[in-house]
């Protein structure tokens, strides 16, 4: 008899032949999951399904509805799309095929080459993807010495990956192969192409949309809804990166190494300040605006932005007054609860809409109004003599999760409101086929800030993040396209600035803790970046809200 291994799944130990694939083991547990199993985890370490079992241990599986499994699906679908595009168009005709950012349910790919993106070409690429999926082609993973990997990437015209390898600490790199096509990906892959069942290729804004299913329904494509305002904001940031010569992490690392970071940082900050000034001028030019409504997802830099916008409004002759929607929370005993019985502070009903609208309407009518202050310790509103009155030059700058939702300010005429959506819309890529999710950048921001200002651990931030994201999906993102202006608070260098603050916090999470896998993923991600010195950051930088040293009360 051959050598055996003992695997414990759901508390039950079972023997298997040593060398059996995780995919074969997973087949015996398929009925326990909502969707196809995507990844295994043995003794706290993620394993791709094509890997062989070589030790005893506790085994878990993640299906495609789990964040880890869903990311694996999306990554594999991207590899299949790029392979199909090269097959259909011809690798020699493609000068660039770059995954820029996510847009709603899809990924946007910009492209350059001897071809035109239209519906016919998209149909051919989608058919090519279907052919690859139906062929059930295995996805192979090999560990190459860096020098060999650079040769492979160079032969395929992947200069971005050459540069990424230059700053890699390890002497080897994992490379995936799909039917003769080689590529590098940050993260895990599915074992074979047949696992990718749902996808759609669409023409959009001169490039491609690879429309993929959400985690909740991994075999069902949702209709792609264009987000033109968000797209324009994201592409503006991409063009800025192009002008600065920083399109991927390798470019940023090169900038840090060559001592050019100081000038690049000042240019990026100046361009961001110019955008704040443009929004302030738009508010003034519209005329009749009394309420600037600011909303955005967690750790977008809303507070710093509000202060900087107020400064710019003052230069144009207005007197801005900040108000936080949080001060209009209902008293704690009246706060709605979620399905788990916990207080739901992020739903619209957690705000005293009647009082907020009454106070704002009275201000608009010229009355003097005492604004409440919410005491988060007692869970009740208090009145401490904070009076407001709107004269001809006065304007309220209102920040809150529901600020873009017209239901929150239903009593105020539309012409009195100017809505601003702010988010850290990261467009810097690891390389042309590996994007940096904006949610990762925001989570690192929050992790660093909450440890500095509240003493919260990285573990606590990771624990809270799914709830935070759920609130954003329900209460912020549906209203982003209705904004009068969008502000991108991401700075092209900020992940290099956050790295030295975030790494020690992530290393504090122990292997036996549920948050360990996410911590390891983020640590691996940060390995791509060289650290930068933050001592020369301007004191009004949005980055200062997170790393400390801001001139604003943040």
GUBA-749167 format. One line per 4 residues: number of its first residue (from 1); their letters; for each residue y, x, z of C-alpha. Coordinates in nm, 2 decimals. Layout:
<sites>
NUM	a	Y,X,Z; ...
</sites>
This chain:
<sites>
1	xxxx	0.00,0.00,0.00; 0.35,0.11,-0.08; 0.62,0.18,0.18; 0.79,-0.13,0.33
5	xxxx	1.13,-0.22,0.46; 1.22,-0.50,0.71; 1.52,-0.72,0.64; 1.65,-0.97,0.88
9	xxxx	1.83,-1.26,0.72; 1.97,-1.55,0.94; 1.78,-1.40,1.24; 1.44,-1.40,1.06
13	xxxx	1.28,-1.07,0.99; 1.07,-1.03,0.67; 0.90,-0.73,0.50; 0.96,-0.63,0.14
17	xxxx	0.85,-0.34,-0.08; 1.09,-0.05,-0.05; 1.29,-0.02,-0.37; 1.31,-0.39,-0.44
21	xxxx	1.64,-0.50,-0.58; 1.88,-0.70,-0.37; 1.89,-0.95,-0.66; 1.52,-1.01,-0.62
25	xxxx	1.55,-1.06,-0.25; 1.85,-1.29,-0.30; 1.64,-1.52,-0.53; 1.45,-1.63,-0.22
29	xxxx	1.76,-1.76,-0.06; 1.94,-1.92,-0.35; 1.89,-2.27,-0.21; 2.09,-2.18,0.10
33	xxxx	2.41,-2.14,-0.09; 2.66,-2.36,-0.28; 2.68,-2.13,-0.57; 2.51,-1.82,-0.72
37	xxxx	2.48,-1.52,-0.48; 2.72,-1.25,-0.60; 2.69,-0.96,-0.34; 2.47,-0.84,-0.06
41	xxxx	2.57,-0.68,0.27; 2.32,-0.46,0.45; 2.41,-0.33,0.80; 2.78,-0.41,0.74
45	xxxx	2.80,-0.24,0.40; 2.84,-0.42,0.07; 2.57,-0.37,-0.19; 2.57,-0.48,-0.55
49	xxxx	2.27,-0.69,-0.64; 2.14,-0.43,-0.89; 2.10,-0.18,-0.61; 1.76,-0.10,-0.46
53	xxxx	1.68,-0.17,-0.09; 1.60,0.16,0.08; 1.63,0.10,0.45; 1.57,-0.16,0.72
57	xxxx	1.85,-0.38,0.85; 2.04,-0.70,0.88; 2.11,-0.85,0.55; 2.38,-1.11,0.45
61	xxxx	2.46,-1.26,0.11; 2.80,-1.38,-0.02; 2.81,-1.64,-0.30; 3.08,-1.70,-0.56
65	xxxx	3.27,-1.94,-0.33; 3.33,-1.66,-0.07; 3.64,-1.44,-0.13; 3.42,-1.13,-0.18
69	xxxx	3.19,-1.31,-0.42; 3.48,-1.47,-0.61; 3.66,-1.13,-0.65; 3.33,-0.99,-0.79
73	xxxx	3.30,-1.28,-1.04; 3.67,-1.23,-1.16; 3.62,-0.85,-1.19; 3.30,-0.89,-1.40
77	xxxx	3.46,-1.16,-1.62; 3.75,-0.91,-1.68; 3.50,-0.64,-1.79; 3.33,-0.89,-2.03
81	xxxx	3.67,-1.00,-2.17; 3.78,-0.64,-2.24; 3.45,-0.56,-2.40; 3.46,-0.87,-2.62
85	xxxx	3.82,-0.80,-2.72; 3.73,-0.44,-2.83; 3.43,-0.58,-3.02; 3.63,-0.85,-3.20
89	xxxx	3.95,-0.66,-3.27; 3.82,-0.31,-3.29; 3.89,-0.04,-3.03; 4.08,0.17,-3.28
93	xxxx	4.32,-0.12,-3.34; 4.41,-0.17,-2.98; 4.68,0.06,-2.84; 4.71,-0.13,-2.51
97	xxxx	4.53,-0.41,-2.34; 4.67,-0.43,-1.99; 4.60,-0.68,-1.72; 4.95,-0.75,-1.59
101	xxxx	4.92,-1.01,-1.31; 4.76,-1.34,-1.21; 4.93,-1.65,-1.33; 4.81,-1.97,-1.18
105	xxxx	4.44,-2.00,-1.26; 4.43,-1.71,-1.50; 4.51,-1.34,-1.56; 4.78,-1.24,-1.81
109	xxxx	4.70,-0.95,-2.04; 4.98,-0.79,-2.24; 4.87,-0.60,-2.56; 4.99,-0.37,-2.83
113	xxxx	4.81,-0.29,-3.16; 4.74,-0.38,-3.52; 4.67,-0.75,-3.45; 4.85,-1.07,-3.37
117	xxxx	4.75,-1.29,-3.07; 4.70,-1.65,-3.18; 4.46,-1.93,-3.11; 4.22,-1.82,-3.38
121	xxxx	4.19,-1.47,-3.23; 4.15,-1.61,-2.88; 3.87,-1.84,-3.00; 3.69,-1.54,-3.15
125	xxxx	3.72,-1.34,-2.83; 3.60,-1.63,-2.62; 3.30,-1.67,-2.86; 3.24,-1.29,-2.82
129	xxxx	3.24,-1.33,-2.44; 2.99,-1.62,-2.47; 2.76,-1.40,-2.69; 2.77,-1.12,-2.43
133	xxxx	2.70,-1.37,-2.15; 2.41,-1.53,-2.33; 2.26,-1.19,-2.41; 2.22,-1.13,-2.03
137	xxxx	2.32,-0.77,-2.06; 2.27,-0.56,-1.75; 2.58,-0.40,-1.61; 2.50,-0.03,-1.53
141	xxxx	2.68,0.18,-1.26; 2.67,0.56,-1.27; 2.84,0.82,-1.05; 3.02,1.08,-1.27
145	xxxx	3.18,1.41,-1.18; 3.55,1.36,-1.23; 3.57,1.60,-1.52; 3.30,1.40,-1.71
149	xxxx	3.47,1.07,-1.63; 3.80,1.20,-1.76; 3.62,1.30,-2.09; 3.47,0.95,-2.12
153	xxxx	3.81,0.78,-2.05; 3.99,1.01,-2.28; 3.75,0.93,-2.57; 3.83,0.56,-2.51
157	xxxx	4.21,0.61,-2.50; 4.24,0.54,-2.13; 4.52,0.77,-2.03; 4.60,0.56,-1.72
161	xxxx	4.25,0.63,-1.58; 4.29,1.00,-1.65; 4.60,1.00,-1.44; 4.42,0.80,-1.16
165	xxxx	4.15,1.06,-1.15; 4.40,1.34,-1.11; 4.50,1.22,-0.76; 4.15,1.12,-0.65
169	xxxx	4.03,1.30,-0.34; 3.66,1.26,-0.41; 3.50,1.49,-0.67; 3.30,1.20,-0.82
173	xxxx	3.38,0.85,-0.95; 3.18,0.54,-1.01; 3.18,0.42,-1.38; 3.05,0.09,-1.51
177	xxxx	2.88,0.06,-1.85; 2.84,-0.26,-2.05; 2.65,-0.21,-2.37; 2.81,0.13,-2.45
181	xxxx	3.15,0.05,-2.32; 3.26,0.25,-2.01; 3.53,0.15,-1.76; 3.63,0.20,-1.40
185	xxxx	3.68,-0.09,-1.16; 3.81,-0.10,-0.80; 3.54,-0.32,-0.63; 3.19,-0.45,-0.70
189	xxxx	3.03,-0.60,-1.01; 2.77,-0.87,-1.07; 2.43,-0.73,-1.19; 2.42,-0.90,-1.54
193	xxxx	2.65,-1.08,-1.77; 2.47,-1.41,-1.74; 2.62,-1.46,-1.40; 2.96,-1.53,-1.56
197	xxxx	2.93,-1.89,-1.67; 3.29,-2.02,-1.69; 3.59,-1.87,-1.87; 3.85,-1.95,-2.13
201	xxxx	4.07,-1.73,-2.35; 4.42,-1.86,-2.44; 4.72,-1.74,-2.63; 5.04,-1.72,-2.41
205	xxxx	5.37,-1.54,-2.45; 5.25,-1.29,-2.70; 4.94,-1.19,-2.49; 4.62,-1.34,-2.36
209	xxxx	4.54,-1.56,-2.06; 4.19,-1.51,-1.93; 4.15,-1.84,-1.75; 3.88,-1.83,-1.48
213	xxxx	3.74,-2.08,-1.22; 3.87,-2.10,-0.86; 3.65,-2.00,-0.57; 3.59,-2.36,-0.47
217	xxxx	3.43,-2.45,-0.81; 3.31,-2.12,-0.96; 3.14,-2.30,-1.26; 3.44,-2.52,-1.35
221	xxxx	3.75,-2.41,-1.54; 4.08,-2.58,-1.44; 4.34,-2.66,-1.71; 4.58,-2.37,-1.73
225	xxxx	4.93,-2.48,-1.64; 5.21,-2.25,-1.78; 5.44,-2.11,-1.51; 5.72,-1.99,-1.73
229	xxxx	5.97,-1.92,-1.45; 5.72,-1.71,-1.25; 5.61,-1.54,-1.57; 5.96,-1.43,-1.66
233	xxxx	6.02,-1.30,-1.31; 5.69,-1.10,-1.32; 5.76,-0.96,-1.66; 6.11,-0.85,-1.56
237	xxxx	5.95,-0.64,-1.28; 5.70,-0.50,-1.53; 5.98,-0.40,-1.77; 6.16,-0.24,-1.47
241	xxxx	5.85,-0.03,-1.41; 5.83,0.07,-1.77; 6.20,0.19,-1.76; 6.13,0.39,-1.44
245	xxxx	5.82,0.53,-1.60; 5.59,0.39,-1.33; 5.33,0.15,-1.47; 5.04,0.24,-1.25
249	xxxx	4.95,0.42,-0.92; 4.90,0.75,-1.10; 5.26,0.74,-1.22; 5.39,0.67,-0.87
253	xxxx	5.18,0.96,-0.72; 5.32,1.19,-0.99; 5.67,1.08,-0.90; 5.61,1.16,-0.53
257	xxxx	5.45,1.50,-0.61; 5.73,1.61,-0.85; 6.01,1.52,-0.60; 6.16,1.25,-0.81
261	xxxx	6.10,0.97,-0.56; 6.45,0.97,-0.41; 6.64,0.89,-0.73; 6.37,0.63,-0.84
265	xxxx	6.39,0.46,-0.50; 6.77,0.43,-0.51; 6.75,0.29,-0.87; 6.49,0.03,-0.76
269	xxxx	6.70,-0.07,-0.46; 7.02,-0.09,-0.67; 6.85,-0.31,-0.92; 6.72,-0.54,-0.65
273	xxxx	7.07,-0.56,-0.50; 7.21,-0.65,-0.84; 6.97,-0.94,-0.86; 7.09,-1.06,-0.52
277	xxxx	7.45,-1.05,-0.64; 7.35,-1.24,-0.96; 7.20,-1.52,-0.75; 7.51,-1.53,-0.53
281	xxxx	7.73,-1.56,-0.84; 7.51,-1.84,-0.98; 7.55,-2.03,-0.66; 7.93,-2.00,-0.66
285	xxxx	7.96,-2.07,-1.04; 7.76,-2.39,-1.01; 8.02,-2.54,-0.77; 7.96,-2.80,-0.50
289	xxxx	7.67,-2.61,-0.34; 7.66,-2.65,0.03; 7.29,-2.58,0.10; 7.11,-2.27,-0.02
293	xxxx	6.74,-2.35,0.03; 6.51,-2.04,0.05; 6.13,-2.05,0.06; 5.85,-1.81,-0.01
297	xxxx	5.51,-1.71,0.11; 5.44,-1.50,0.43; 5.60,-1.15,0.44; 5.81,-1.20,0.13
301	xxxx	6.12,-1.05,0.31; 6.29,-1.39,0.34; 6.50,-1.28,0.64; 6.63,-0.96,0.48
305	xxxx	6.70,-1.14,0.16; 6.89,-1.42,0.35; 7.11,-1.15,0.51; 7.17,-0.97,0.19
309	xxxx	7.25,-1.29,0.00; 7.49,-1.39,0.28; 7.67,-1.05,0.24; 7.71,-1.11,-0.14
313	xxxx	7.83,-1.47,-0.08; 8.10,-1.33,0.15; 8.22,-1.10,-0.12; 8.28,-1.41,-0.34
317	xxxx	8.49,-1.58,-0.07; 8.22,-1.81,0.10; 8.13,-1.82,0.47; 7.75,-1.84,0.49
321	xxxx	7.58,-1.98,0.81; 7.20,-1.92,0.85; 6.98,-2.20,0.97; 6.60,-2.18,1.02
325	xxxx	6.39,-2.49,0.94; 6.16,-2.38,1.22; 6.43,-2.49,1.47; 6.36,-2.85,1.35
329	xxxx	5.99,-2.84,1.45; 5.88,-3.16,1.63; 5.80,-3.11,1.99; 5.46,-2.95,2.05
333	xxxx	5.29,-3.27,2.17; 5.39,-3.44,1.85; 5.27,-3.16,1.62; 4.99,-3.27,1.38
337	xxxx	4.65,-3.10,1.41; 4.42,-2.97,1.14; 4.06,-3.05,1.08; 3.96,-2.80,1.35
341	xxxx	4.18,-2.96,1.61; 4.44,-2.68,1.60; 4.81,-2.74,1.57; 4.92,-2.74,1.21
345	xxxx	5.26,-2.58,1.21; 5.27,-2.54,0.83; 5.24,-2.91,0.72; 5.56,-3.10,0.63
349	xxxx	5.50,-3.34,0.92; 5.54,-3.06,1.17; 5.92,-3.08,1.08; 6.14,-3.35,1.23
353	xxxx	6.25,-3.47,0.88; 6.46,-3.75,1.02; 6.67,-3.53,1.25; 6.70,-3.25,0.98
357	xxxx	6.83,-3.49,0.72; 7.06,-3.67,0.96; 7.22,-3.34,1.07; 7.26,-3.21,0.72
361	xxxx	7.40,-3.53,0.59; 7.65,-3.54,0.88; 7.76,-3.19,0.80; 7.80,-3.28,0.43
365	xxxx	8.02,-3.57,0.54; 8.25,-3.33,0.73; 8.13,-3.39,1.08; 8.07,-3.12,1.34
369	xxxx	7.70,-3.10,1.44; 7.52,-2.92,1.71; 7.21,-2.75,1.56; 6.90,-2.73,1.78
373	xxxx	6.71,-2.41,1.87; 6.33,-2.44,1.90; 6.18,-2.28,2.21; 5.84,-2.15,2.09
377	xxxx	5.73,-2.08,2.45; 5.79,-2.43,2.58; 5.72,-2.60,2.25; 6.04,-2.81,2.26
381	xxxx	6.38,-2.82,2.09; 6.68,-2.71,2.30; 7.06,-2.74,2.24; 7.25,-2.43,2.33
385	xxxx	7.60,-2.49,2.19; 7.52,-2.39,1.83; 7.78,-2.60,1.64; 7.83,-2.60,1.27
389	xxxx	8.10,-2.75,1.05; 8.13,-2.73,0.67; 8.48,-2.65,0.55; 8.56,-2.58,0.19
393	xxxx	8.43,-2.22,0.21; 8.14,-2.28,0.44; 7.78,-2.28,0.31; 7.45,-2.31,0.49
397	xxxx	7.17,-2.07,0.41; 6.85,-2.25,0.51; 6.52,-2.06,0.52; 6.18,-2.23,0.57
401	xxxx	5.83,-2.29,0.44; 5.93,-2.63,0.30; 6.28,-2.55,0.17; 6.19,-2.61,-0.19
405	xxxx	6.02,-2.94,-0.12; 6.27,-3.22,-0.20; 6.09,-3.44,0.06; 6.23,-3.22,0.33
409	xxxx	6.59,-3.27,0.22; 6.56,-3.61,0.06; 6.89,-3.74,0.19; 7.09,-3.46,0.03
413	xxxx	7.22,-3.50,-0.33; 7.06,-3.25,-0.57; 7.39,-3.10,-0.67; 7.46,-2.99,-0.31
417	xxxx	7.14,-2.78,-0.31; 7.05,-2.44,-0.47; 6.69,-2.35,-0.43; 6.56,-1.99,-0.42
421	xxxx	6.20,-1.89,-0.44; 6.12,-1.54,-0.30; 5.80,-1.35,-0.31; 5.67,-1.00,-0.33
425	xxxx	5.55,-1.01,-0.69; 5.37,-0.68,-0.72; 5.34,-0.57,-1.08; 5.24,-0.21,-1.02
429	xxxx	4.87,-0.16,-1.13; 4.60,0.07,-1.01; 4.54,0.12,-1.38; 4.55,-0.10,-1.69
433	xxxx	4.24,-0.30,-1.60; 4.28,-0.31,-1.22; 4.57,-0.51,-1.09; 4.71,-0.51,-0.73
437	xxxx	4.70,-0.86,-0.59; 5.04,-0.97,-0.45; 4.86,-1.11,-0.15; 4.72,-0.77,-0.06
441	xxxx	5.07,-0.62,-0.06; 5.20,-0.91,0.16; 4.91,-0.88,0.40; 4.98,-0.51,0.45
445	xxxx	5.35,-0.59,0.50; 5.27,-0.85,0.77; 5.02,-0.62,0.93; 5.27,-0.34,0.98
449	xxxx	5.55,-0.57,1.08; 5.35,-0.78,1.33; 5.22,-0.47,1.50; 5.56,-0.33,1.53
453	xxxx	5.74,-0.64,1.65; 5.48,-0.85,1.82; 5.20,-0.60,1.91; 4.95,-0.79,1.69
457	xxxx	4.65,-0.59,1.58; 4.54,-0.56,1.22; 4.23,-0.75,1.32; 4.45,-1.05,1.42
461	xxxx	4.64,-1.03,1.09; 4.32,-1.04,0.89; 4.19,-1.33,1.11; 4.50,-1.54,1.04
465	xxxx	4.53,-1.46,0.67; 4.30,-1.73,0.53; 4.50,-2.00,0.73; 4.82,-1.85,0.61
469	xxxx	4.70,-1.85,0.25; 4.59,-2.21,0.28; 4.93,-2.31,0.39; 5.10,-2.13,0.11
473	xxxx	4.87,-2.29,-0.15; 4.95,-2.64,-0.01; 5.32,-2.61,0.08; 5.49,-2.33,-0.12
477	xxxx	5.33,-2.25,-0.45; 5.33,-2.61,-0.59; 5.71,-2.60,-0.57; 5.79,-2.25,-0.70
481	xxxx	5.87,-2.35,-1.06; 6.13,-2.60,-0.93; 6.35,-2.32,-0.79; 6.69,-2.26,-0.94
485	xxxx	6.64,-1.88,-0.90; 6.34,-1.65,-0.82; 6.38,-1.33,-0.64; 6.11,-1.06,-0.65
489	xxxx	6.12,-0.87,-0.32; 5.85,-0.62,-0.42; 5.96,-0.26,-0.44; 5.76,-0.04,-0.68
493	xxxx	5.72,0.23,-0.42; 5.65,0.02,-0.11; 5.27,0.06,-0.09; 5.32,0.43,-0.06
497	xxxx	5.57,0.36,0.22; 5.34,0.11,0.40; 5.03,0.34,0.38; 5.10,0.57,0.68
501	xxxx	5.18,0.27,0.90; 4.88,0.05,0.79; 4.60,0.30,0.78; 4.58,0.37,1.16
505	xxxx	4.58,-0.01,1.23; 4.30,-0.07,0.98; 4.09,0.22,1.12; 4.10,0.06,1.46
509	xxxx	3.87,-0.22,1.34; 3.52,-0.15,1.44; 3.21,-0.18,1.22; 3.06,-0.46,1.43
513	xxxx	3.37,-0.68,1.40; 3.38,-0.96,1.13; 3.71,-0.82,0.99; 3.56,-0.48,0.92
517	xxxx	3.47,-0.54,0.56; 3.82,-0.65,0.47; 3.96,-0.35,0.66; 3.74,-0.12,0.46
521	xxxx	3.84,-0.28,0.14; 4.21,-0.23,0.22; 4.15,0.13,0.33; 3.98,0.21,0.01
525	xxxx	4.27,0.05,-0.18; 4.52,0.26,0.01; 4.33,0.58,-0.09; 4.47,0.55,-0.44
529	xxxx	4.83,0.61,-0.30; 5.00,0.92,-0.18; 5.21,0.86,0.13; 5.59,0.88,0.11
533	xxxx	5.85,0.96,0.37; 6.04,0.65,0.47; 6.33,0.83,0.65; 6.55,0.81,0.34
537	xxxx	6.50,0.43,0.29; 6.83,0.25,0.28; 6.88,0.06,0.61; 6.93,-0.27,0.43
541	xxxx	6.61,-0.23,0.23; 6.37,-0.52,0.24; 6.10,-0.26,0.31; 6.28,-0.19,0.64
545	xxxx	6.19,-0.54,0.76; 5.83,-0.42,0.78; 5.84,-0.05,0.86; 6.14,-0.08,1.09
549	xxxx	6.50,0.06,1.10; 6.67,-0.23,0.93; 7.04,-0.29,0.99; 6.97,-0.66,1.00
553	xx	6.82,-0.85,1.29; 6.47,-0.89,1.15
</sites>
